[in-house]
Amino acid sequence: MSTAPEQTPDADAEQPQAPAGPRIEVLGDASPEQVAALVAVLSGLGGGEEEVPAGPPSRWASPERLVRHAVHPSRGGWVASGLPR
């Protein structure tokens, strides 16, 4: 005697699958060209892929680079005059 409920494989196959996206119903007599135009307009309006976030900004494009730092006379001090910190 088993206490688990019995499942038939046919019961899962009979359930309809839900549509993957929103459903659009066209009322009236629409020609295939009109339906194609409607689909083209609606698909061009939005959705699709998400924008890829930009990576970290380059140190050369950083606004802090515009601020002049004090250049101390030292061995290799000239490097600090042109490179970002």
WOPECOR-V71974 format. One record per helix or strand of 2 or more residues. SS is the DSSP state (A for helix, B for strand). FROM is the first residue (numbers start at 1). LEN is the number of residues. Records with the same first field share a line. If there is no record, write none. Layout:
SS->FROM-LEN, FROM-LEN
This chain:
A->9-6, 32-14, 59-3, 63-4, 77-6
